[in-house]
């Protein structure tokens, strides 16, 4: 392999450090509940679909077993996230005089990852730093009427984000072609809010930042034939420490839920690949998220996410992607008022993406994702907070633009497999007189 100049190494190290600092000082918004639909421009191009079709180092999270096919590469992402949130409080306890409040703030979400395939493709390892989860709002007025009665203006802001440092090791099983992987994860979370507690007062920390740390892991399995691939990932619950400054608001730690994602990939031609995934998010397994608001939780339901995508390798230098995703909102019409500061209610997403190969080593990827506006109104049929906030509405729509740069130190099996298939098809068609 060609030796990398020391200046290039210093440049990559400086860029990595910069991204780490940015990641730990920014926060992400999410679309599958608090989970991002996809991470990086390649994933976002197919709406986070492709557990059976590894493409870049964000697959450390999507399916760590897939890194066996990636070779040696570095991927750097920057995402501009532009959510549009609305809150219209109503009912006996809602601050109805505030009207339809909105928040249109935009945020930057960086990520990066590096992988290396070893032992003639028998095993591989990778490492990545990613923003994976978050939510938040900042409205002009309080959600509840209670603070306004005392000429206060709290109960209107929330910010929450989670970054993960993931390590992955993948290994093939003999001559079967199957690869398995394990990926330990280190979590860092930030949170601040001025939410009203169950004692009808401002949280003690009063919108000051608090931190939490956590551990978890994921397991992956993957196999690819020439035209067909399968893959699956189990991600454990991410066990977090408490936000101690907000012990008057949370009764337990804000763990991330366990998840399962499984899917297939099928190449109709060497140029056109179809991918389809199913994803389950176990919100009911985390009491802080699932128990009813009157008991200190948020009342969230499990999510069943369905994703599909197409990748078209149109020309040697140009690749195009489209994707779609659907998942029922984890917030139903019985818990709207209680979730006004956590309005993660989007359900339908469409995406598109493009890749331009600068040369054999470098690629530029760009993706756009749109989450269609979804509005949920409180029916008043839930607990006390639902009854006194009956008629309240929350809505969310999102736009995302992601730019990614990839540098391939050495090509992976997925690239070689596609090139070999193209060559064989060309030779076959040439023999039949089609060229």
C-alpha positions as CSV (number, residue, x, y, z in Angstrom):
1,X,0.0,0.0,0.0
2,X,1.3,3.5,-0.8
3,X,2.9,5.3,2.1
4,X,0.9,8.2,3.4
5,X,3.0,11.4,3.9
6,X,3.3,12.7,7.5
7,X,1.7,16.0,6.6
8,X,-1.4,14.1,5.5
9,X,-1.5,12.2,8.8
10,X,-1.2,15.5,10.7
11,X,-4.0,16.9,8.6
12,X,-6.3,14.0,9.2
13,X,-5.5,14.1,13.0
14,X,-6.3,17.8,13.2
15,X,-9.6,17.3,11.3
16,X,-10.5,14.4,13.6
17,X,-9.9,16.5,16.7
18,X,-11.9,19.3,15.3
19,X,-14.9,17.0,14.6
20,X,-14.7,15.6,18.1
21,X,-14.9,19.0,19.7
22,X,-17.8,20.0,17.4
23,X,-19.7,16.8,18.2
24,X,-19.4,17.2,21.9
25,X,-20.5,20.8,21.8
26,X,-23.6,20.4,19.5
27,X,-26.8,18.5,19.7
28,X,-28.9,16.5,17.3
29,X,-32.5,16.3,16.5
30,X,-34.0,12.9,15.6
31,X,-36.7,11.3,13.5
32,X,-37.3,7.7,14.6
33,X,-38.3,8.8,18.0
34,X,-35.0,10.2,19.3
35,X,-33.0,8.1,16.9
36,X,-31.6,9.6,13.7
37,X,-33.1,8.0,10.5
38,X,-29.6,7.5,9.1
39,X,-26.1,8.7,9.9
40,X,-24.0,10.2,7.1
41,X,-24.8,11.1,3.5
42,X,-24.6,7.5,2.1
43,X,-27.0,6.2,4.8
44,X,-29.3,9.2,4.5
45,X,-29.5,8.7,0.7
46,X,-31.5,5.6,1.3
47,X,-33.2,6.8,4.5
48,X,-31.0,4.7,6.8
49,X,-31.7,1.5,4.8
50,X,-29.0,-1.1,4.0
51,X,-28.2,-3.3,6.9
52,X,-27.3,-6.0,4.3
53,X,-25.4,-3.6,2.0
54,X,-22.3,-2.0,3.7
55,X,-21.2,1.2,2.0
56,X,-19.1,3.3,4.4
57,X,-17.9,3.5,8.0
58,X,-21.3,4.5,9.4
59,X,-22.0,0.8,9.1
60,X,-20.1,0.4,12.4
61,X,-23.5,1.4,13.9
62,X,-25.9,0.1,11.2
63,X,-24.3,-3.4,11.0
64,X,-20.7,-3.8,12.3
65,X,-20.4,-7.2,10.5
66,X,-20.6,-5.4,7.2
67,X,-17.2,-3.6,7.7
68,X,-15.6,-6.9,6.6
69,X,-16.3,-5.7,3.0
70,X,-15.2,-2.1,3.3
71,X,-11.4,-2.4,3.0
72,X,-9.4,0.5,4.5
73,X,-11.2,3.8,4.5
74,X,-11.9,7.1,6.3
75,X,-15.4,8.8,6.1
76,X,-16.1,12.3,7.4
77,X,-19.7,13.7,7.5
78,X,-21.3,17.0,8.3
79,X,-25.1,17.3,8.5
80,X,-27.2,20.4,8.5
81,X,-30.5,19.7,10.3
82,X,-33.4,22.1,10.0
83,X,-36.5,20.9,12.0
84,X,-39.7,23.0,12.2
85,X,-41.5,22.5,15.5
86,X,-44.9,23.8,16.6
87,X,-46.7,23.7,19.9
88,X,-50.2,25.0,20.5
89,X,-51.2,24.5,24.1
90,X,-54.9,24.1,25.0
91,X,-57.1,22.9,27.9
92,X,-57.5,23.9,31.5
93,X,-53.8,23.8,32.2
94,X,-52.4,24.9,28.8
95,X,-51.1,28.4,28.1
96,X,-53.6,29.0,25.4
97,X,-52.8,32.7,25.2
98,X,-49.4,31.7,23.7
99,X,-51.2,30.6,20.5
100,X,-49.3,28.5,17.9
101,X,-45.6,28.7,18.9
102,X,-42.8,27.7,16.6
103,X,-39.1,26.9,16.7
104,X,-37.1,26.8,13.5
105,X,-33.5,26.6,14.8
106,X,-30.9,24.7,12.6
107,X,-28.0,22.6,13.8
108,X,-24.8,21.0,12.6
109,X,-24.2,17.3,13.3
110,X,-20.6,15.9,12.5
111,X,-19.5,12.3,12.4
112,X,-16.5,10.3,11.3
113,X,-15.2,6.7,11.1
114,X,-12.2,4.6,10.0
115,X,-12.0,0.9,9.1
116,X,-9.3,-1.5,8.2
117,X,-9.7,-4.9,6.7
118,X,-7.0,-7.4,7.6
119,X,-5.9,-11.0,7.0
120,X,-6.9,-11.1,3.3
121,X,-10.4,-10.0,4.3
122,X,-10.8,-12.6,7.1
123,X,-11.3,-10.0,9.7
124,X,-11.7,-6.2,10.0
125,X,-11.8,-3.6,12.7
126,X,-13.2,-0.1,12.8
127,X,-13.8,2.9,15.0
128,X,-16.2,5.9,14.7
129,X,-17.6,8.9,16.5
130,X,-21.2,9.7,15.8
131,X,-24.1,11.9,17.0
132,X,-26.9,9.3,17.2
133,X,-29.8,10.7,19.2
134,X,-31.4,13.9,20.5
135,X,-34.4,16.2,20.7
136,X,-35.2,19.7,21.9
137,X,-37.2,22.9,21.5
138,X,-37.1,26.5,22.6
139,X,-40.4,28.2,22.5
140,X,-41.2,31.9,23.3
141,X,-43.7,31.1,26.0
142,X,-44.4,28.4,28.6
143,X,-46.4,25.4,27.7
144,X,-48.4,25.4,30.9
145,X,-50.6,28.2,32.3
146,X,-49.2,27.7,35.9
147,X,-45.9,29.6,35.4
148,X,-47.7,32.6,33.8
149,X,-50.0,32.9,36.8
150,X,-46.8,33.8,38.8
151,X,-45.4,36.0,36.1
152,X,-42.7,33.3,35.2
153,X,-41.8,32.0,31.8
154,X,-40.3,28.6,32.4
155,X,-41.5,25.2,31.0
156,X,-40.6,26.1,27.4
157,X,-37.1,24.8,26.7
158,X,-35.4,21.4,26.3
159,X,-32.1,20.2,24.8
160,X,-30.9,16.6,24.8
161,X,-28.2,14.9,22.7
162,X,-26.2,11.7,22.7
163,X,-22.9,11.0,21.0
164,X,-21.4,7.5,20.7
165,X,-17.8,6.3,20.3
166,X,-18.1,2.8,18.7
167,X,-15.5,0.2,18.2
168,X,-16.1,-2.8,16.0
169,X,-14.5,-6.1,15.2
170,X,-15.8,-8.4,12.4
171,X,-14.6,-11.9,11.5
172,X,-15.6,-14.4,8.8
173,X,-16.8,-17.8,9.9
174,X,-14.5,-20.3,8.1
175,X,-15.3,-20.6,4.4
176,X,-19.0,-20.0,4.8
177,X,-19.0,-16.4,3.7
178,X,-20.8,-15.3,6.8
179,X,-19.3,-12.6,9.0
180,X,-20.1,-11.8,12.6
181,X,-19.2,-8.8,14.6
182,X,-19.3,-7.2,18.0
183,X,-19.2,-3.4,18.6
184,X,-18.8,-2.0,22.1
185,X,-20.2,1.6,22.5
186,X,-19.3,4.4,24.8
187,X,-22.0,7.0,25.2
188,X,-21.9,10.7,26.2
189,X,-25.2,12.6,26.8
190,X,-26.0,16.2,27.5
191,X,-29.3,17.6,28.8
192,X,-30.8,20.8,30.0
193,X,-34.4,22.0,30.5
194,X,-36.6,24.4,32.4
195,X,-39.5,21.9,32.4
196,X,-42.1,21.9,35.1
197,X,-41.8,19.0,37.5
198,X,-44.5,16.9,39.0
199,X,-44.4,19.3,42.0
200,X,-45.5,22.1,39.7
201,X,-42.3,24.0,39.8
202,X,-39.2,24.7,37.7
203,X,-36.6,21.9,37.6
204,X,-33.9,22.6,40.2
205,X,-31.1,22.8,37.6
206,X,-33.2,25.5,35.8
207,X,-31.9,25.0,32.3
208,X,-28.3,24.3,33.2
209,X,-26.3,21.6,31.3
210,X,-25.9,18.2,33.0
211,X,-24.0,15.2,31.6
212,X,-24.4,11.4,31.7
213,X,-22.2,8.6,30.5
214,X,-23.1,5.1,29.4
215,X,-22.1,1.7,27.9
216,X,-23.7,-0.7,25.5
217,X,-22.9,-2.9,22.5
218,X,-24.2,-4.2,19.3
219,X,-23.9,-7.6,17.5
220,X,-24.1,-8.0,13.7
221,X,-24.3,-10.8,11.1
222,X,-23.9,-10.4,7.4
223,X,-23.5,-12.5,4.2
224,X,-23.3,-11.4,0.6
225,X,-23.7,-13.5,-2.5
226,X,-23.1,-12.1,-5.9
227,X,-26.6,-10.6,-6.3
228,X,-28.2,-11.1,-2.9
229,X,-27.3,-10.1,0.7
230,X,-28.7,-10.4,4.2
231,X,-27.8,-8.7,7.4
232,X,-29.1,-8.1,10.9
233,X,-28.0,-6.1,13.9
234,X,-28.9,-6.3,17.6
235,X,-28.2,-3.1,19.6
236,X,-28.3,-3.5,23.4
237,X,-29.9,-1.1,25.7
238,X,-27.4,1.7,26.4
239,X,-27.1,1.9,30.2
240,X,-26.6,5.5,31.2
241,X,-25.7,7.2,34.5
242,X,-28.3,9.6,35.9
243,X,-28.7,13.2,35.1
244,X,-28.1,14.0,38.8
245,X,-28.9,17.7,38.6
246,X,-32.4,16.7,37.3
247,X,-33.3,14.1,39.9
248,X,-36.4,16.1,40.6
249,X,-37.5,15.6,37.0
250,X,-36.3,12.0,36.1
251,X,-37.0,9.0,38.3
252,X,-34.3,6.9,36.6
253,X,-31.5,7.2,34.0
254,X,-32.3,8.2,30.4
255,X,-31.1,4.9,28.8
256,X,-31.2,4.4,25.1
257,X,-33.5,1.5,24.1
258,X,-32.5,-1.8,22.6
259,X,-33.0,-2.1,18.9
260,X,-33.1,-4.8,16.2
261,X,-32.6,-4.0,12.5
262,X,-32.7,-6.7,9.8
263,X,-32.8,-6.5,6.0
264,X,-32.0,-7.7,2.5
265,X,-30.2,-6.4,-0.5
266,X,-30.8,-7.5,-4.1
267,X,-29.0,-6.4,-7.3
268,X,-31.4,-6.3,-10.2
269,X,-28.4,-5.5,-12.4
270,X,-24.8,-4.6,-11.6
271,X,-25.9,-1.0,-11.7
272,X,-29.2,-1.2,-9.7
273,X,-29.5,-2.4,-6.1
274,X,-32.6,-2.6,-3.9
275,X,-32.5,-2.7,-0.1
276,X,-35.3,-3.2,2.4
277,X,-35.0,-3.1,6.2
278,X,-37.2,-3.6,9.3
279,X,-36.3,-1.9,12.6
280,X,-37.7,-2.3,16.1
281,X,-37.1,0.3,18.8
282,X,-38.0,-0.9,22.3
283,X,-39.2,2.3,24.0
284,X,-41.4,0.2,26.4
285,X,-38.3,-1.3,27.8
286,X,-37.1,2.0,29.2
287,X,-39.4,3.0,32.1
288,X,-38.3,6.7,31.9
289,X,-39.7,6.9,28.4
290,X,-42.6,4.5,28.6
291,X,-44.5,5.0,31.9
292,X,-47.3,7.5,31.9
293,X,-46.5,11.2,32.5
294,X,-48.4,11.3,35.8
295,X,-45.8,8.8,37.1
296,X,-42.9,10.8,35.7
297,X,-42.4,9.3,32.2
298,X,-43.4,10.3,28.7
299,X,-45.8,7.5,27.7
300,X,-43.9,6.4,24.5
301,X,-44.8,3.3,22.6
302,X,-42.5,0.9,20.7
303,X,-41.7,1.8,17.1
304,X,-41.8,-0.6,14.1
305,X,-39.9,1.1,11.2
306,X,-40.0,0.0,7.6
307,X,-37.4,1.3,5.2
308,X,-36.6,0.8,1.5
309,X,-34.0,2.2,-0.9
310,X,-32.5,2.1,-4.4
311,X,-28.9,2.7,-5.4
312,X,-28.2,3.3,-9.1
313,X,-24.5,3.1,-10.2
314,X,-25.3,5.1,-13.3
315,X,-21.8,6.0,-14.5
316,X,-18.3,5.2,-13.4
317,X,-18.2,8.5,-11.5
318,X,-21.8,9.0,-10.6
319,X,-24.1,7.1,-8.2
320,X,-27.7,8.1,-7.3
321,X,-29.8,7.0,-4.3
322,X,-33.4,7.3,-3.2
323,X,-35.1,6.0,0.0
324,X,-38.3,6.0,2.1
325,X,-39.1,5.3,5.7
326,X,-42.2,4.9,7.7
327,X,-42.8,4.5,11.4
328,X,-45.8,5.2,13.7
329,X,-45.1,8.1,16.1
330,X,-44.1,6.9,19.6
331,X,-46.3,9.6,21.0
332,X,-50.1,8.9,20.7
333,X,-53.0,11.2,21.2
334,X,-53.2,10.5,24.9
335,X,-49.8,12.0,25.7
336,X,-49.5,15.1,23.6
337,X,-49.6,17.8,26.2
338,X,-46.9,16.0,28.3
339,X,-44.6,15.7,25.2
340,X,-44.9,19.3,24.0
341,X,-41.2,19.8,24.8
342,X,-40.3,16.4,23.2
343,X,-42.3,16.5,20.0
344,X,-40.7,13.5,18.2
345,X,-43.8,12.8,16.1
346,X,-42.6,12.5,12.5
347,X,-43.7,9.3,10.7
348,X,-42.9,9.5,6.9
349,X,-39.6,10.3,5.3
350,X,-38.2,10.6,1.7
351,X,-34.6,11.0,0.8
352,X,-32.3,11.2,-2.2
353,X,-28.5,11.3,-2.6
354,X,-25.7,11.5,-5.1
355,X,-22.0,10.4,-5.1
356,X,-19.3,11.8,-7.3
357,X,-16.0,9.8,-7.5
358,X,-13.2,12.4,-7.7
359,X,-10.7,9.6,-8.4
360,X,-10.1,6.0,-7.3
361,X,-9.4,7.1,-3.8
362,X,-11.8,9.9,-3.0
363,X,-15.6,10.3,-3.2
364,X,-17.9,13.2,-2.3
365,X,-21.5,12.3,-1.2
366,X,-24.5,14.6,-0.8
367,X,-27.9,13.6,0.6
368,X,-31.2,15.4,1.2
369,X,-33.9,14.0,3.6
370,X,-37.4,15.4,4.2
371,X,-39.6,14.3,7.1
372,X,-43.2,15.2,6.3
373,X,-45.1,17.3,8.8
374,X,-47.1,15.3,11.3
375,X,-49.5,16.8,13.8
376,X,-50.9,15.1,16.9
377,X,-53.7,16.5,19.0
378,X,-54.3,15.5,22.7
379,X,-57.6,13.6,22.9
380,X,-57.9,14.1,26.7
381,X,-58.3,10.3,27.1
382,X,-55.0,9.7,28.9
383,X,-53.9,10.6,32.5
384,X,-54.4,13.8,34.4
385,X,-52.0,15.8,32.1
386,X,-53.9,14.7,29.1
387,X,-57.2,15.7,30.6
388,X,-56.1,19.2,31.7
389,X,-54.2,19.7,28.3
390,X,-57.0,18.4,26.1
391,X,-56.9,19.9,22.6
392,X,-53.2,20.7,22.7
393,X,-51.3,20.2,19.4
394,X,-47.7,19.4,18.6
395,X,-46.2,19.1,15.1
396,X,-42.9,18.4,13.5
397,X,-41.4,18.6,10.0
398,X,-37.7,18.2,9.1
399,X,-35.2,18.9,6.4
400,X,-31.6,17.5,6.3
401,X,-28.7,18.1,4.0
402,X,-25.6,15.9,4.6
403,X,-22.2,16.2,3.0
404,X,-19.6,13.4,3.2
405,X,-16.0,12.9,2.1
406,X,-14.6,9.4,1.8
407,X,-11.0,8.4,1.3
408,X,-10.2,4.8,0.4
409,X,-6.7,3.7,1.3
410,X,-7.5,0.2,-0.1
411,X,-10.7,-1.1,-1.9
412,X,-13.1,-3.5,-0.2
413,X,-14.8,-6.7,-1.3
414,X,-18.1,-4.9,-2.0
415,X,-16.4,-2.7,-4.6
416,X,-14.4,-5.6,-6.2
417,X,-17.5,-7.8,-6.3
418,X,-19.5,-5.2,-8.2
419,X,-16.7,-4.5,-10.6
420,X,-16.3,-8.2,-11.3
421,X,-20.0,-8.6,-11.9
422,X,-20.0,-5.7,-14.3
423,X,-17.1,-7.2,-16.2
424,X,-18.7,-10.6,-16.5
425,X,-22.0,-9.1,-17.7
426,X,-20.2,-7.1,-20.3
427,X,-18.3,-10.1,-21.6
428,X,-21.5,-12.1,-21.6
429,X,-23.4,-9.5,-23.6
430,X,-20.5,-8.9,-25.9
431,X,-20.5,-12.6,-26.7
432,X,-24.2,-12.4,-27.6
433,X,-23.5,-9.5,-29.9
434,X,-25.2,-6.8,-27.8
435,X,-22.1,-4.6,-27.9
